[in-house]
């Protein structure tokens, strides 16, 4: 099953080889002094149509791909070593 996500910020990390990245409209939020991305609805619909036309065959296992973002895995692989390192400083 492919992922359809925004081609902006950290969302691209979750996009595996069979995913669809869709562009949006950049939006400056002056109150927060940062950029946001307004989704392009037509681009999302186009990506969904492409995924539908492709069917259910030959997709990389998306669940296996995103397992590296599981909370327990992120804690063990990233947070725990960092906490240990910082606690020794």
C-alpha positions as CSV (number, residue, x, y, z in Angstrom):
1,X,0.0,0.0,0.0
2,X,1.6,3.3,-1.0
3,X,1.6,6.4,1.1
4,X,0.4,9.8,-0.3
5,X,2.1,12.6,1.7
6,X,3.2,16.2,1.4
7,X,6.5,16.9,-0.2
8,X,7.3,19.2,2.7
9,X,9.3,19.0,5.9
10,X,9.5,15.6,7.7
11,X,6.7,14.1,5.8
12,X,9.1,13.0,3.1
13,X,10.8,10.7,5.5
14,X,7.7,8.5,5.7
15,X,7.6,8.2,1.9
16,X,8.9,4.9,0.9
17,X,9.9,3.8,-2.6
18,X,6.2,3.3,-3.7
19,X,4.9,6.5,-2.1
20,X,3.5,9.6,-3.8
21,X,4.8,13.0,-2.8
22,X,2.5,15.8,-3.5
23,X,3.4,19.5,-3.6
24,X,1.4,22.2,-1.9
25,X,1.4,26.0,-1.6
26,X,4.0,27.5,0.8
27,X,2.4,29.7,3.4
28,X,4.4,32.0,5.7
29,X,2.8,32.3,9.2
30,X,4.1,35.6,10.5
31,X,2.7,35.0,14.0
32,X,4.8,31.9,14.4
33,X,7.7,33.1,12.1
34,X,7.7,29.9,10.1
35,X,6.7,28.3,6.8
36,X,3.7,25.9,6.5
37,X,2.5,24.0,3.5
38,X,-1.2,24.2,2.3
39,X,-2.1,20.9,0.7
40,X,-3.0,20.9,-3.0
41,X,-6.2,18.9,-3.1
42,X,-6.0,18.2,-6.8
43,X,-2.4,16.8,-6.4
44,X,-3.7,14.5,-3.7
45,X,-6.6,13.3,-5.9
46,X,-4.1,12.7,-8.8
47,X,-1.8,10.7,-6.6
48,X,-4.7,8.6,-5.3
49,X,-5.9,8.0,-8.8
50,X,-2.4,6.9,-9.8
51,X,-2.2,4.5,-6.9
52,X,-5.7,3.1,-7.7
53,X,-4.8,2.6,-11.4
54,X,-1.6,0.8,-10.4
55,X,-3.6,-1.7,-8.3
56,X,-2.5,-3.9,-5.5
57,X,0.5,-5.5,-7.0
58,X,4.2,-5.0,-6.7
59,X,4.2,-2.5,-3.8
60,X,7.0,-2.6,-1.3
61,X,5.7,-3.6,2.2
62,X,4.9,-0.2,3.5
63,X,4.3,-1.4,7.1
64,X,7.8,-2.9,7.1
65,X,9.2,0.4,5.8
66,X,7.6,2.6,8.4
67,X,8.5,0.2,11.3
68,X,11.6,2.3,11.9
69,X,9.3,5.1,13.1
70,X,7.6,2.9,15.7
71,X,7.8,4.7,19.1
72,X,9.6,1.8,20.8
73,X,12.1,1.5,18.0
74,X,12.8,5.3,17.9
75,X,13.3,5.3,21.7
76,X,15.7,2.4,21.6
77,X,17.7,3.5,18.6
78,X,17.7,7.2,19.1
79,X,16.4,8.6,22.3
80,X,17.9,6.1,24.8
81,X,21.5,6.5,23.5
82,X,21.1,10.3,23.5
83,X,19.8,10.4,27.0
84,X,22.6,8.1,28.2
85,X,25.2,10.4,26.4
86,X,23.7,13.5,27.9
87,X,23.5,12.1,31.4
88,X,27.3,11.4,31.4
89,X,28.1,15.0,30.4
